[in-house]
Amino acid sequence: MSGFTFDTPPRLVCEDGAALRLGALARELGMRRPLVVTDRGLLDAGVLAGPLDALGEAADVALFADVRADPPQDTVEAAAAMARDRGADGVIGLGGGSSLDTAKLAALLARSGESLADVFGVERARGPRLPLIQVPTTAGTGSEVTPIAIVTTPTHEKVGVVARVLHADVAVLDATLTVGLPARVTAMTAVDAMVHAIEAYTSRRRKNVLSDTLAVRALALLSRHLPRAVADGADLDARRALLQGAALAGMAFANAPVAAVHALAYPLGGHFGVPHGLSNALVLHQVLAFNLPAADRMYAELAPSLRATGSAAARPATGQALLDGLAELTAALPLERRLREVGVAADDLPMLARDAMQVQRLLVNNPRDVTYDDALAIYRAAL
């Protein structure tokens, strides 16, 4: 294996109740007037009451609670404008992946003066940015530990800003914030994290011994605790394992990037509003089956990390065993399983395939080359 570099946030705080210390963490970074970026649903549900109260005792807080799923470009720009207008001296992302992605870009744009359109792509954002703390309330995207933010453009494309400057100063993993998360959301986000681990391990670019180690451990934590978390939303041990697994998978794919599952999932979110984790789940098995001839050995190496029961548990560690185990695991989750169940029709598939082929920054990482005809066949198999 050739030499490599590995980037990750400088500080990770993993502790039940750690979000109640946000005030102290913010002040350590010099924040006196932070902007908190979140979504209205979390706010109205009262999930954030404790952290926001604790933060308000230590700082003069401005609140941006208008984040939407797969954050549109105008939402990101509005958050950055609020940070500038309020004179924010730091940003705290508090919520799911969309809130964390919006927080990253608000911290960047409010300080650097760069325009959002100019920083789409890889390492086009230069900074500087405002100090940044990220606190996830779901266990899936790993956005708290990645330098990646995904934005939906007015033309329904999902585009990425990928730059080291987007790494948070502090990531806070507080499993108590995820207790009671609905089973469906728990399932979607955990599948997303498992895809991060699998695609990082099989990435054709920048795969390395550290990302491999993190991916293997992440897959084990996620697959073995997901059924428990779905069955009992108050199972704190399972919630903690999922949150840690998602973060490890995030560190892995931030350095060994994801591939065709994500590339084919993005158009489903852009055109049909399918949540990102569910989009991944809907094409996961078909993409892995397509990749199997090129990735069989790597899939076999991952197979022992996957929770398996029944007949799957007795099978030898092969690439097909990973696919079979994933099929068994996802079949038991409260999720749609076919594209037609989320409103996709056969006539939509050529459009989806064309859009997927535009995500070359991810397709180049796939262990097997993907053509338009391949993408179309994968969508047809998933319909």
VEXNU-433143 format. One record per residue (C-alpha): residue number from 0; residue in three letters; x, y, z. Coordinates in steps of 0.2 Angstrom, whole numbers, plus 5000, padded with zeros to 4 digits. Example, Ala and Ser with C-alpha at 12.3 -4.5 7.8 and 13.67 -1.06 7.14 Angstrom:
BEGIN
+-----+-----+------+------+------+
!   n ! res !   c1 !   c2 !   c3 !
+-----+-----+------+------+------+
!   0 ! ALA ! 5062 ! 4978 ! 5039 !
!   1 ! SER ! 5068 ! 4995 ! 5036 !
+-----+-----+------+------+------+
***
This chain:
BEGIN
+-----+-----+------+------+------+
!   n ! res !   c1 !   c2 !   c3 !
+-----+-----+------+------+------+
!   0 ! MET ! 5000 ! 5000 ! 5000 !
!   1 ! SER ! 5007 ! 5017 ! 4995 !
!   2 ! GLY ! 5009 ! 5032 ! 5007 !
!   3 ! PHE ! 4994 ! 5042 ! 5012 !
!   4 ! THR ! 4988 ! 5057 ! 5021 !
!   5 ! PHE ! 4974 ! 5057 ! 5034 !
!   6 ! ASP ! 4964 ! 5072 ! 5039 !
!   7 ! THR ! 4951 ! 5073 ! 5053 !
!   8 ! PRO ! 4945 ! 5085 ! 5066 !
!   9 ! PRO ! 4958 ! 5089 ! 5080 !
!  10 ! ARG ! 4946 ! 5086 ! 5094 !
!  11 ! LEU ! 4932 ! 5073 ! 5097 !
!  12 ! VAL ! 4922 ! 5074 ! 5113 !
!  13 ! CYS ! 4912 ! 5057 ! 5115 !
!  14 ! GLU ! 4902 ! 5057 ! 5131 !
!  15 ! ASP ! 4884 ! 5056 ! 5136 !
!  16 ! GLY ! 4878 ! 5073 ! 5141 !
!  17 ! ALA ! 4892 ! 5082 ! 5133 !
!  18 ! ALA ! 4881 ! 5093 ! 5123 !
!  19 ! LEU ! 4876 ! 5101 ! 5140 !
!  20 ! ARG ! 4894 ! 5108 ! 5140 !
!  21 ! LEU ! 4893 ! 5117 ! 5124 !
!  22 ! GLY ! 4895 ! 5134 ! 5133 !
!  23 ! ALA ! 4912 ! 5129 ! 5140 !
!  24 ! LEU ! 4917 ! 5122 ! 5123 !
!  25 ! ALA ! 4912 ! 5137 ! 5114 !
!  26 ! ARG ! 4921 ! 5149 ! 5125 !
!  27 ! GLU ! 4937 ! 5138 ! 5123 !
!  28 ! LEU ! 4936 ! 5143 ! 5105 !
!  29 ! GLY ! 4933 ! 5161 ! 5109 !
!  30 ! MET ! 4915 ! 5161 ! 5104 !
!  31 ! ARG ! 4905 ! 5174 ! 5113 !
!  32 ! ARG ! 4891 ! 5177 ! 5099 !
!  33 ! PRO ! 4889 ! 5160 ! 5091 !
!  34 ! LEU ! 4876 ! 5156 ! 5078 !
!  35 ! VAL ! 4868 ! 5139 ! 5081 !
!  36 ! VAL ! 4862 ! 5131 ! 5065 !
!  37 ! THR ! 4848 ! 5118 ! 5066 !
!  38 ! ASP ! 4830 ! 5114 ! 5060 !
!  39 ! ARG ! 4813 ! 5118 ! 5066 !
!  40 ! GLY ! 4808 ! 5101 ! 5069 !
!  41 ! LEU ! 4821 ! 5097 ! 5082 !
!  42 ! LEU ! 4818 ! 5114 ! 5090 !
!  43 ! ASP ! 4799 ! 5111 ! 5091 !
!  44 ! ALA ! 4802 ! 5093 ! 5098 !
!  45 ! GLY ! 4812 ! 5100 ! 5113 !
!  46 ! VAL ! 4827 ! 5089 ! 5109 !
!  47 ! LEU ! 4838 ! 5104 ! 5109 !
!  48 ! ALA ! 4831 ! 5113 ! 5125 !
!  49 ! GLY ! 4845 ! 5107 ! 5137 !
!  50 ! PRO ! 4860 ! 5111 ! 5125 !
!  51 ! LEU ! 4853 ! 5128 ! 5120 !
!  52 ! ASP ! 4849 ! 5133 ! 5138 !
!  53 ! ALA ! 4867 ! 5128 ! 5143 !
!  54 ! LEU ! 4874 ! 5137 ! 5129 !
!  55 ! GLY ! 4864 ! 5153 ! 5132 !
!  56 ! GLU ! 4871 ! 5154 ! 5150 !
!  57 ! ALA ! 4888 ! 5156 ! 5142 !
!  58 ! ALA ! 4886 ! 5166 ! 5126 !
!  59 ! ASP ! 4874 ! 5178 ! 5117 !
!  60 ! VAL ! 4866 ! 5165 ! 5105 !
!  61 ! ALA ! 4859 ! 5168 ! 5088 !
!  62 ! LEU ! 4848 ! 5154 ! 5081 !
!  63 ! PHE ! 4846 ! 5149 ! 5063 !
!  64 ! ALA ! 4832 ! 5136 ! 5063 !
!  65 ! ASP ! 4827 ! 5136 ! 5044 !
!  66 ! VAL ! 4838 ! 5121 ! 5038 !
!  67 ! ARG ! 4829 ! 5109 ! 5026 !
!  68 ! ALA ! 4833 ! 5092 ! 5021 !
!  69 ! ASP ! 4846 ! 5091 ! 5007 !
!  70 ! PRO ! 4849 ! 5110 ! 5011 !
!  71 ! PRO ! 4845 ! 5121 ! 4996 !
!  72 ! GLN ! 4858 ! 5134 ! 4990 !
!  73 ! ASP ! 4847 ! 5148 ! 4996 !
!  74 ! THR ! 4846 ! 5141 ! 5014 !
!  75 ! VAL ! 4865 ! 5140 ! 5015 !
!  76 ! GLU ! 4867 ! 5157 ! 5009 !
!  77 ! ALA ! 4853 ! 5163 ! 5022 !
!  78 ! ALA ! 4863 ! 5155 ! 5036 !
!  79 ! ALA ! 4879 ! 5163 ! 5031 !
!  80 ! ALA ! 4870 ! 5180 ! 5029 !
!  81 ! MET ! 4863 ! 5179 ! 5047 !
!  82 ! ALA ! 4880 ! 5175 ! 5054 !
!  83 ! ARG ! 4887 ! 5190 ! 5045 !
!  84 ! ASP ! 4873 ! 5201 ! 5050 !
!  85 ! ARG ! 4873 ! 5196 ! 5069 !
!  86 ! GLY ! 4892 ! 5198 ! 5070 !
!  87 ! ALA ! 4894 ! 5179 ! 5074 !
!  88 ! ASP ! 4911 ! 5174 ! 5080 !
!  89 ! GLY ! 4908 ! 5156 ! 5078 !
!  90 ! VAL ! 4896 ! 5143 ! 5072 !
!  91 ! ILE ! 4888 ! 5128 ! 5080 !
!  92 ! GLY ! 4879 ! 5114 ! 5070 !
!  93 ! LEU ! 4866 ! 5105 ! 5080 !
!  94 ! GLY ! 4856 ! 5092 ! 5071 !
!  95 ! GLY ! 4856 ! 5080 ! 5057 !
!  96 ! GLY ! 4868 ! 5080 ! 5042 !
!  97 ! SER ! 4859 ! 5094 ! 5033 !
!  98 ! SER ! 4861 ! 5106 ! 5048 !
!  99 ! LEU ! 4879 ! 5101 ! 5050 !
! 100 ! ASP ! 4883 ! 5104 ! 5032 !
! 101 ! THR ! 4874 ! 5121 ! 5032 !
! 102 ! ALA ! 4884 ! 5125 ! 5048 !
! 103 ! LYS ! 4901 ! 5121 ! 5039 !
! 104 ! LEU ! 4897 ! 5133 ! 5024 !
! 105 ! ALA ! 4890 ! 5147 ! 5035 !
! 106 ! ALA ! 4906 ! 5147 ! 5045 !
! 107 ! LEU ! 4916 ! 5147 ! 5029 !
! 108 ! LEU ! 4906 ! 5160 ! 5019 !
! 109 ! ALA ! 4903 ! 5172 ! 5033 !
! 110 ! ARG ! 4921 ! 5174 ! 5036 !
! 111 ! SER ! 4930 ! 5171 ! 5020 !
! 112 ! GLY ! 4919 ! 5181 ! 5009 !
! 113 ! GLU ! 4919 ! 5168 ! 4996 !
! 114 ! SER ! 4903 ! 5164 ! 4986 !
! 115 ! LEU ! 4895 ! 5147 ! 4987 !
! 116 ! ALA ! 4895 ! 5145 ! 4968 !
! 117 ! ASP ! 4914 ! 5147 ! 4968 !
! 118 ! VAL ! 4918 ! 5134 ! 4980 !
! 119 ! PHE ! 4908 ! 5119 ! 4973 !
! 120 ! GLY ! 4920 ! 5105 ! 4970 !
! 121 ! VAL ! 4936 ! 5099 ! 4978 !
! 122 ! GLU ! 4948 ! 5110 ! 4988 !
! 123 ! ARG ! 4941 ! 5126 ! 4980 !
! 124 ! ALA ! 4936 ! 5134 ! 4996 !
! 125 ! ARG ! 4951 ! 5142 ! 5004 !
! 126 ! GLY ! 4944 ! 5151 ! 5020 !
! 127 ! PRO ! 4947 ! 5157 ! 5033 !
! 128 ! ARG ! 4931 ! 5152 ! 5042 !
! 129 ! LEU ! 4924 ! 5155 ! 5059 !
! 130 ! PRO ! 4927 ! 5143 ! 5073 !
! 131 ! LEU ! 4916 ! 5128 ! 5071 !
! 132 ! ILE ! 4908 ! 5115 ! 5083 !
! 133 ! GLN ! 4897 ! 5101 ! 5076 !
! 134 ! VAL ! 4885 ! 5091 ! 5087 !
! 135 ! PRO ! 4875 ! 5077 ! 5077 !
! 136 ! THR ! 4858 ! 5072 ! 5083 !
! 137 ! THR ! 4857 ! 5057 ! 5071 !
! 138 ! ALA ! 4869 ! 5043 ! 5068 !
! 139 ! GLY ! 4872 ! 5042 ! 5049 !
! 140 ! THR ! 4880 ! 5056 ! 5039 !
! 141 ! GLY ! 4896 ! 5057 ! 5049 !
! 142 ! SER ! 4896 ! 5075 ! 5044 !
! 143 ! GLU ! 4903 ! 5081 ! 5061 !
! 144 ! VAL ! 4920 ! 5073 ! 5056 !
! 145 ! THR ! 4920 ! 5076 ! 5037 !
! 146 ! PRO ! 4926 ! 5091 ! 5027 !
! 147 ! ILE ! 4911 ! 5089 ! 5015 !
! 148 ! ALA ! 4895 ! 5098 ! 5013 !
! 149 ! ILE ! 4882 ! 5094 ! 5000 !
! 150 ! VAL ! 4870 ! 5107 ! 4993 !
! 151 ! THR ! 4855 ! 5106 ! 4982 !
! 152 ! THR ! 4856 ! 5118 ! 4968 !
! 153 ! PRO ! 4840 ! 5127 ! 4960 !
! 154 ! THR ! 4841 ! 5114 ! 4946 !
! 155 ! HIS ! 4839 ! 5100 ! 4958 !
! 156 ! GLU ! 4858 ! 5094 ! 4957 !
! 157 ! LYS ! 4866 ! 5089 ! 4973 !
! 158 ! VAL ! 4884 ! 5096 ! 4973 !
! 159 ! GLY ! 4898 ! 5095 ! 4985 !
! 160 ! VAL ! 4910 ! 5107 ! 4993 !
! 161 ! VAL ! 4925 ! 5097 ! 4999 !
! 162 ! ALA ! 4939 ! 5106 ! 5007 !
! 163 ! ARG ! 4950 ! 5103 ! 5023 !
! 164 ! VAL ! 4945 ! 5120 ! 5029 !
! 165 ! LEU ! 4927 ! 5113 ! 5033 !
! 166 ! HIS ! 4934 ! 5101 ! 5046 !
! 167 ! ALA ! 4926 ! 5106 ! 5063 !
! 168 ! ASP ! 4937 ! 5112 ! 5077 !
! 169 ! VAL ! 4927 ! 5101 ! 5089 !
! 170 ! ALA ! 4915 ! 5086 ! 5086 !
! 171 ! VAL ! 4903 ! 5082 ! 5100 !
! 172 ! LEU ! 4896 ! 5064 ! 5101 !
! 173 ! ASP ! 4882 ! 5064 ! 5114 !
! 174 ! ALA ! 4871 ! 5048 ! 5112 !
! 175 ! THR ! 4857 ! 5055 ! 5123 !
! 176 ! LEU ! 4853 ! 5067 ! 5109 !
! 177 ! THR ! 4848 ! 5052 ! 5098 !
! 178 ! VAL ! 4837 ! 5043 ! 5111 !
! 179 ! GLY ! 4820 ! 5041 ! 5105 !
! 180 ! LEU ! 4824 ! 5045 ! 5087 !
! 181 ! PRO ! 4810 ! 5036 ! 5076 !
! 182 ! ALA ! 4814 ! 5019 ! 5070 !
! 183 ! ARG ! 4813 ! 5024 ! 5052 !
! 184 ! VAL ! 4825 ! 5038 ! 5054 !
! 185 ! THR ! 4837 ! 5027 ! 5064 !
! 186 ! ALA ! 4836 ! 5014 ! 5050 !
! 187 ! MET ! 4839 ! 5026 ! 5036 !
! 188 ! THR ! 4854 ! 5035 ! 5044 !
! 189 ! ALA ! 4862 ! 5019 ! 5050 !
! 190 ! VAL ! 4861 ! 5012 ! 5032 !
! 191 ! ASP ! 4869 ! 5028 ! 5026 !
! 192 ! ALA ! 4884 ! 5026 ! 5038 !
! 193 ! MET ! 4886 ! 5007 ! 5033 !
! 194 ! VAL ! 4887 ! 5012 ! 5015 !
! 195 ! HIS ! 4901 ! 5025 ! 5020 !
! 196 ! ALA ! 4911 ! 5011 ! 5028 !
! 197 ! ILE ! 4909 ! 4999 ! 5013 !
! 198 ! GLU ! 4913 ! 5011 ! 5000 !
! 199 ! ALA ! 4928 ! 5018 ! 5009 !
! 200 ! TYR ! 4935 ! 5001 ! 5011 !
! 201 ! THR ! 4933 ! 4997 ! 4993 !
! 202 ! SER ! 4937 ! 5015 ! 4986 !
! 203 ! ARG ! 4948 ! 5015 ! 4971 !
! 204 ! ARG ! 4956 ! 5031 ! 4976 !
! 205 ! ARG ! 4965 ! 5035 ! 4993 !
! 206 ! LYS ! 4961 ! 5019 ! 5002 !
! 207 ! ASN ! 4973 ! 5016 ! 5016 !
! 208 ! VAL ! 4977 ! 5006 ! 5031 !
! 209 ! LEU ! 4969 ! 5019 ! 5043 !
! 210 ! SER ! 4953 ! 5021 ! 5033 !
! 211 ! ASP ! 4952 ! 5002 ! 5031 !
! 212 ! THR ! 4953 ! 5000 ! 5050 !
! 213 ! LEU ! 4940 ! 5013 ! 5054 !
! 214 ! ALA ! 4928 ! 5006 ! 5041 !
! 215 ! VAL ! 4929 ! 4988 ! 5047 !
! 216 ! ARG ! 4926 ! 4994 ! 5065 !
! 217 ! ALA ! 4912 ! 5005 ! 5060 !
! 218 ! LEU ! 4903 ! 4992 ! 5050 !
! 219 ! ALA ! 4903 ! 4980 ! 5065 !
! 220 ! LEU ! 4896 ! 4993 ! 5077 !
! 221 ! LEU ! 4883 ! 4999 ! 5065 !
! 222 ! SER ! 4876 ! 4982 ! 5059 !
! 223 ! ARG ! 4877 ! 4973 ! 5076 !
! 224 ! HIS ! 4868 ! 4987 ! 5085 !
! 225 ! LEU ! 4855 ! 4994 ! 5072 !
! 226 ! PRO ! 4842 ! 4980 ! 5075 !
! 227 ! ARG ! 4842 ! 4984 ! 5094 !
! 228 ! ALA ! 4841 ! 5003 ! 5091 !
! 229 ! VAL ! 4826 ! 5000 ! 5079 !
! 230 ! ALA ! 4817 ! 4989 ! 5091 !
! 231 ! ASP ! 4820 ! 5000 ! 5106 !
! 232 ! GLY ! 4823 ! 5019 ! 5103 !
! 233 ! ALA ! 4828 ! 5021 ! 5122 !
! 234 ! ASP ! 4842 ! 5008 ! 5121 !
! 235 ! LEU ! 4857 ! 5020 ! 5125 !
! 236 ! ASP ! 4870 ! 5007 ! 5123 !
! 237 ! ALA ! 4864 ! 5004 ! 5105 !
! 238 ! ARG ! 4862 ! 5022 ! 5102 !
! 239 ! ARG ! 4880 ! 5026 ! 5108 !
! 240 ! ALA ! 4887 ! 5012 ! 5096 !
! 241 ! LEU ! 4878 ! 5019 ! 5081 !
! 242 ! LEU ! 4884 ! 5036 ! 5084 !
! 243 ! GLN ! 4902 ! 5031 ! 5086 !
! 244 ! GLY ! 4900 ! 5019 ! 5071 !
! 245 ! ALA ! 4894 ! 5033 ! 5060 !
! 246 ! ALA ! 4908 ! 5045 ! 5066 !
! 247 ! LEU ! 4921 ! 5031 ! 5062 !
! 248 ! ALA ! 4913 ! 5028 ! 5045 !
! 249 ! GLY ! 4914 ! 5047 ! 5042 !
! 250 ! MET ! 4932 ! 5048 ! 5046 !
! 251 ! ALA ! 4935 ! 5033 ! 5034 !
! 252 ! PHE ! 4926 ! 5040 ! 5019 !
! 253 ! ALA ! 4932 ! 5058 ! 5022 !
! 254 ! ASN ! 4949 ! 5051 ! 5017 !
! 255 ! ALA ! 4944 ! 5036 ! 5006 !
! 256 ! PRO ! 4929 ! 5043 ! 4997 !
! 257 ! VAL ! 4913 ! 5035 ! 4993 !
! 258 ! ALA ! 4908 ! 5029 ! 4976 !
! 259 ! ALA ! 4893 ! 5023 ! 4965 !
! 260 ! VAL ! 4880 ! 5019 ! 4978 !
! 261 ! HIS ! 4881 ! 5038 ! 4983 !
! 262 ! ALA ! 4882 ! 5043 ! 4965 !
! 263 ! LEU ! 4866 ! 5034 ! 4960 !
! 264 ! ALA ! 4857 ! 5039 ! 4976 !
! 265 ! TYR ! 4860 ! 5058 ! 4974 !
! 266 ! PRO ! 4847 ! 5060 ! 4959 !
! 267 ! LEU ! 4834 ! 5051 ! 4969 !
! 268 ! GLY ! 4835 ! 5065 ! 4982 !
! 269 ! GLY ! 4837 ! 5079 ! 4970 !
! 270 ! HIS ! 4822 ! 5074 ! 4959 !
! 271 ! PHE ! 4810 ! 5064 ! 4971 !
! 272 ! GLY ! 4815 ! 5071 ! 4988 !
! 273 ! VAL ! 4820 ! 5054 ! 4994 !
! 274 ! PRO ! 4830 ! 5056 ! 5011 !
! 275 ! HIS ! 4848 ! 5052 ! 5008 !
! 276 ! GLY ! 4849 ! 5037 ! 5018 !
! 277 ! LEU ! 4834 ! 5029 ! 5010 !
! 278 ! SER ! 4841 ! 5033 ! 4993 !
! 279 ! ASN ! 4857 ! 5024 ! 4997 !
! 280 ! ALA ! 4847 ! 5009 ! 5004 !
! 281 ! LEU ! 4836 ! 5008 ! 4988 !
! 282 ! VAL ! 4851 ! 5006 ! 4976 !
! 283 ! LEU ! 4864 ! 4997 ! 4988 !
! 284 ! HIS ! 4861 ! 4979 ! 4984 !
! 285 ! GLN ! 4861 ! 4982 ! 4965 !
! 286 ! VAL ! 4877 ! 4992 ! 4965 !
! 287 ! LEU ! 4886 ! 4980 ! 4976 !
! 288 ! ALA ! 4880 ! 4965 ! 4965 !
! 289 ! PHE ! 4887 ! 4975 ! 4950 !
! 290 ! ASN ! 4903 ! 4978 ! 4959 !
! 291 ! LEU ! 4905 ! 4960 ! 4965 !
! 292 ! PRO ! 4917 ! 4954 ! 4950 !
! 293 ! ALA ! 4929 ! 4968 ! 4954 !
! 294 ! ALA ! 4927 ! 4969 ! 4973 !
! 295 ! ASP ! 4924 ! 4951 ! 4978 !
! 296 ! ARG ! 4940 ! 4950 ! 4989 !
! 297 ! MET ! 4937 ! 4966 ! 4998 !
! 298 ! TYR ! 4918 ! 4962 ! 5001 !
! 299 ! ALA ! 4924 ! 4945 ! 5008 !
! 300 ! GLU ! 4936 ! 4954 ! 5020 !
! 301 ! LEU ! 4921 ! 4965 ! 5026 !
! 302 ! ALA ! 4909 ! 4950 ! 5028 !
! 303 ! PRO ! 4915 ! 4945 ! 5046 !
! 304 ! SER ! 4911 ! 4962 ! 5052 !
! 305 ! LEU ! 4893 ! 4962 ! 5047 !
! 306 ! ARG ! 4880 ! 4956 ! 5059 !
! 307 ! ALA ! 4873 ! 4940 ! 5052 !
! 308 ! THR ! 4860 ! 4928 ! 5059 !
! 309 ! GLY ! 4852 ! 4912 ! 5053 !
! 310 ! SER ! 4859 ! 4904 ! 5038 !
! 311 ! ALA ! 4869 ! 4919 ! 5033 !
! 312 ! ALA ! 4879 ! 4917 ! 5050 !
! 313 ! ALA ! 4885 ! 4899 ! 5045 !
! 314 ! ARG ! 4891 ! 4904 ! 5028 !
! 315 ! PRO ! 4910 ! 4906 ! 5024 !
! 316 ! ALA ! 4917 ! 4924 ! 5022 !
! 317 ! THR ! 4914 ! 4928 ! 5004 !
! 318 ! GLY ! 4909 ! 4943 ! 4994 !
! 319 ! GLN ! 4892 ! 4936 ! 4991 !
! 320 ! ALA ! 4891 ! 4933 ! 5010 !
! 321 ! LEU ! 4892 ! 4952 ! 5013 !
! 322 ! LEU ! 4878 ! 4955 ! 5000 !
! 323 ! ASP ! 4867 ! 4941 ! 5008 !
! 324 ! GLY ! 4870 ! 4948 ! 5025 !
! 325 ! LEU ! 4866 ! 4965 ! 5020 !
! 326 ! ALA ! 4850 ! 4959 ! 5011 !
! 327 ! GLU ! 4845 ! 4950 ! 5027 !
! 328 ! LEU ! 4848 ! 4965 ! 5038 !
! 329 ! THR ! 4839 ! 4978 ! 5028 !
! 330 ! ALA ! 4824 ! 4967 ! 5024 !
! 331 ! ALA ! 4820 ! 4968 ! 5043 !
! 332 ! LEU ! 4821 ! 4987 ! 5043 !
! 333 ! PRO ! 4805 ! 4999 ! 5042 !
! 334 ! LEU ! 4810 ! 5005 ! 5024 !
! 335 ! GLU ! 4804 ! 5005 ! 5007 !
! 336 ! ARG ! 4814 ! 4992 ! 4996 !
! 337 ! ARG ! 4810 ! 4997 ! 4978 !
! 338 ! LEU ! 4811 ! 5013 ! 4968 !
! 339 ! ARG ! 4793 ! 5012 ! 4963 !
! 340 ! GLU ! 4788 ! 5013 ! 4981 !
! 341 ! VAL ! 4795 ! 5031 ! 4982 !
! 342 ! GLY ! 4787 ! 5036 ! 4966 !
! 343 ! VAL ! 4800 ! 5032 ! 4953 !
! 344 ! ALA ! 4793 ! 5026 ! 4936 !
! 345 ! ALA ! 4801 ! 5016 ! 4922 !
! 346 ! ASP ! 4801 ! 5032 ! 4912 !
! 347 ! ASP ! 4811 ! 5041 ! 4925 !
! 348 ! LEU ! 4826 ! 5029 ! 4924 !
! 349 ! PRO ! 4835 ! 5037 ! 4909 !
! 350 ! MET ! 4835 ! 5054 ! 4918 !
! 351 ! LEU ! 4841 ! 5047 ! 4934 !
! 352 ! ALA ! 4855 ! 5038 ! 4924 !
! 353 ! ARG ! 4860 ! 5053 ! 4915 !
! 354 ! ASP ! 4861 ! 5063 ! 4931 !
! 355 ! ALA ! 4871 ! 5049 ! 4940 !
! 356 ! MET ! 4884 ! 5050 ! 4927 !
! 357 ! GLN ! 4887 ! 5068 ! 4931 !
! 358 ! VAL ! 4894 ! 5063 ! 4948 !
! 359 ! GLN ! 4911 ! 5058 ! 4941 !
! 360 ! ARG ! 4919 ! 5064 ! 4957 !
! 361 ! LEU ! 4912 ! 5049 ! 4966 !
! 362 ! LEU ! 4911 ! 5037 ! 4951 !
! 363 ! VAL ! 4930 ! 5037 ! 4949 !
! 364 ! ASN ! 4931 ! 5029 ! 4966 !
! 365 ! ASN ! 4921 ! 5014 ! 4962 !
! 366 ! PRO ! 4930 ! 4998 ! 4961 !
! 367 ! ARG ! 4922 ! 4994 ! 4944 !
! 368 ! ASP ! 4919 ! 5007 ! 4930 !
! 369 ! VAL ! 4901 ! 5013 ! 4928 !
! 370 ! THR ! 4894 ! 5018 ! 4911 !
! 371 ! TYR ! 4877 ! 5026 ! 4907 !
! 372 ! ASP ! 4871 ! 5009 ! 4902 !
! 373 ! ASP ! 4877 ! 5001 ! 4918 !
! 374 ! ALA ! 4868 ! 5015 ! 4928 !
! 375 ! LEU ! 4852 ! 5012 ! 4919 !
! 376 ! ALA ! 4853 ! 4993 ! 4922 !
! 377 ! ILE ! 4856 ! 4996 ! 4940 !
! 378 ! TYR ! 4841 ! 5007 ! 4942 !
! 379 ! ARG ! 4830 ! 4995 ! 4932 !
! 380 ! ALA ! 4835 ! 4981 ! 4944 !
! 381 ! ALA ! 4831 ! 4992 ! 4959 !
! 382 ! LEU ! 4814 ! 4997 ! 4952 !
+-----+-----+------+------+------+
***
